[in-house]
């Protein structure tokens, strides 16, 4: 098939970006979207032009690095897949495809379709871990965990940190990402000691990074390649509310002592 591509090109973070038009010729319907871009880049390189910069690593839907907006949809028109899993059989001969990077203040463009997603790493660094001493490795069944809780924790843990939720949200919020990282630890016994400080610290970092607030549009859930539910945002909000009560308890006790 032959395609017309309108691709966002930007030399660097402070440069003015623009769309440039390329022709993708004789593309196999069996090729992946990234393989199609590889072919276009081979042609650009042979003609002495700068290839299109885009991120990729595993190309198996695991690493989350391949994010781009395709015809206005994060990761493209097929649901619950990363861009690397998108295949050209979903397009037809003569299609016009618009390709651009994630659009968010917290995701500054590095070059072309590559954005800096280190803000998500800093949210993890703020509390997305367990710091208690665990000793040597235990047998798998040493700590009883209800299957319902284990399954729910895994539903959250499948987040690959791609940032599609941010790109889809009209407020550029990373709340679905943050909720998934908070919840998969908060649902397990090992995550209980820091459960409420974790949610406060990670939300504070989320806001410092410049992500927007959640207003329950639900676009994040639809764009997520792993199908993570907005129910985890509700769970995060409950933990945040409990954390605020816990923070107020010592103050209330002190005030009561002076009554």
N, C-alpha and C positions, 0 to 999 in steps of 0.2 A: 504494500500500500504506500501511497505518497501523502505526506502530511505537511501542513504549514504550521510552524512553531513561532509563537511570539514569546521570547524569553527575556526576563529581566536581567540586564547587565549593569553592574556597578563595580567600578575599579577598587573601591575601598570604603571604609566606614564614613568618611567625610566627603566622598564624591557624590555627584548628582547622578542618580540612576536613570535608566530609560529602557524601554522595550526595544529589542532588535528582532528582526524576522529572519528565519532560516527555513530551508526546505529539507525535509527528511524524505529521502527517496528509497524505494524498494525495501521498505521495512517489513520484516516477517511478522505475521500475526502471532507467532510463537515467541517472539522476543519480549523481554520485560521492558518496562518503561525506561529503566536505567540503561539497559543495553541499547535501546534506541538512541538515548543521549550519547552513549559511547560512540555510536556510529556517526552521529552528527559531529562530535568532537574530533573524530579521526579525519573527517573531511575538512574541518576548520584548521587542524594542525597541518595537513598536507598543503593547504593553500596559504600557509604562513600567518594565519590569524590566531588570536587568543582563544583557546577552548573555553567552554562554559564551565565555571567552577560550581560543583555541587558535592554534597557530602554523601559518603556511603562507606560501609565496612563489611558487615556480615552478608548482606543481601539475602537474608533469610527471615526478615521480620522480627529480629531479636534485639539488635543494637539501638534502633530508634534514630539513627543519624541521618536517614535519607529523606527527611521531611521537606516537602515543597507543596505549594498550592497549585493545583492543576484545574484549570477552568473554574476557579473560584472555590474549589473544595480541597481542604487539607488531605493530602495523600491521594487525591483523585476520586473518580466516580464510584469505585467499588467499596462497599462497606467492610469494616473490620480487617483491613490489611494496611501494611505500610507501603510506601511508594515502591520499594524494591519488589513487592509482590504483585504489583499492578502489571498486567500483560496487555499487549497491543491488540489482542483479539477483542478487547472491549471498545476499540475505536474502529472507524471504517475509513476506507479510501477517500481522500479529499478533506478529511476533518481539519479544522483549525483548532489548535491547542494553545492556551495561554498558560505560561509557567512562571511562577514568581515565588519568592521566599516567604517564610513566616513573617507576618507584619505585627510587630509589638515593640513598644519602647524598651521593654526589658530584654529584647532579642535584637541587638544592633547587628546590622548587616556587615559581615566581614568582606565578602566578595560575591557578586552575582547571587546565587541561590544559597550561599552558606551564611548562616547566622551564628552569633555567639550565644549559646544556650547555657553558659556557665552559671547563670542566675539560678537555674534548677539545682545545680550542684551545691550552691551556697545555702539553699533551703534545706537540703539534706544535711549539710554540715551543721546547721543550727540545731538539729535534734533528731534527725532520721536514723537513729542508731540506738543500740543498747550498750550502756557503759558499765553495767554491774559485772562483778566477777562471776564467771560461770564455771570455772574449774576445767577439768578435762572433759572430753566429749562423753556424753551419756548415751545409753541405749535409746533407740528411737521412741520406745514406749515408756520411758522412765517418768516423764511428766504427762499425766493424763490431760488431754485436751478434747473437748467435745468435737465430734466430726463436723457439726454445724459451724463451730467457731473456726476450725482449721480450714474448712472449705471457703468460708467468707474471707479469712485472712489471705488465702491464696488468690481469691478473686481480685483483691486489692494489689497483691504483690506482683501481678503480671504486668503492671505498668512499666513501660520501657523508657519513659522519660523523653519521648520524642518531641513533645511540645505542641502536638496537634490540637489539644484542648485550648491552648492559648491562642493559636492561630484562628480557631473557629469562633471563639468567644467575642462578642461585640465589645466587651470591656477589656479584652486581652488579659483575662484572669487565669491564673494557674491554680485555681482552687481544686480542680479535680485531681491534678497531679499531687498537690499537697495533701489532700484528703486521703488519697490512696496510700501515700507514704506514712501518714500518721496512723491510718487504720490498720494496716497489715501488722504493725507492731503492737498497737493498742488492743488488738483482739487476742493476743497470745499472753500466757503467763509471764514470759520473760520480759515483756514490754510494760508490765504494770508499774514497776517502781518509778518510772519517769513519764508515765502516761500523760499527766496533766501539765507538767513543765514542758514536755515535748510539743504539745499542740500550741501552747502560748509562744514558744520560741520560734517555731516554724512559721506560724502565721505572721509574727512580727517581721521575720526575714522576708517572707513573701511580699509584704507591704513595702519594706525598704527597697526591694528590687524594682519597684515601679509597676508591678502587675495590678490590674484593676480588680474591683470587687465582683463577687458573684451576685447576679440578679436573677438567677433561676431560669435562664433561657433554655438550657438543656442542649445547646449546640455542641458543648464539649463532649457529652456522652455520645452523640451521633458521630463525631469525628474520631473518637478514640479507636485506634486499630485493635485494641484488646477488649473493647466493649465494656469498659469500666463504668459502673452505674453512678449517677448523681446521688444515689442513696448514701454513698460514702461521704459526700459533702454534708448531708444531714447529720451523719454520725460525728463528723468533725465538729460541727456546730454544737452538738450536745456536749462533747468533751470540753469545748471552749467555755461553754456556759458553766459546767461543773467546776472548771479551773478558776473561773472568776469568783464563784461562791467560796471555794477553798481559800483563795487569796484574801477574801473579805472576812473570813472567820476569825483570824487572829485579831484584826482590828476591832471587830464587833465584841470580842471577848474582853479586850482592853478597855473599851468604852463601858462595857457592862460592869467591869471591876471598879469603876469610879462612880457608879450610880449610888 
